[in-house]
């Protein structure tokens, strides 16, 4: 699994560019606290890189979820909608938000790998 990260604390696993998986990072869910609601993007809609594609709300705050790459949303995690706490308990697996069909896999190169993301976190 090759995961890329955004400065806004989303992750994307683009092992399958036809259905790349997107979620929030462990750091993001730690900062948010207990997640109580998620607004997921519309399946079939194309979003551009950096566009707001959803919202996650916690007992502390609400935060936008940004599209890490341009692409069409192919699936959302309905289980997360029913049990938003998965974003806290399993943010890098069962707590994924949506899947996207990449329009341009080259955009992944502008995202961070785990080493660069760890460096970003140390600077916060």
Secondary structure, 3 states (H helix, E strand, C coil): CCEEECCCCEEEECCCCCCEEEEECHHHHHHHCCEEEEECCCCCCEECCCCEEEEEEECCCEEEEECCCCEEEEEECHHHHHCCCHHHHCCCCCCCCEEEEECCHHHHHHCECHHHHHHHHHCC
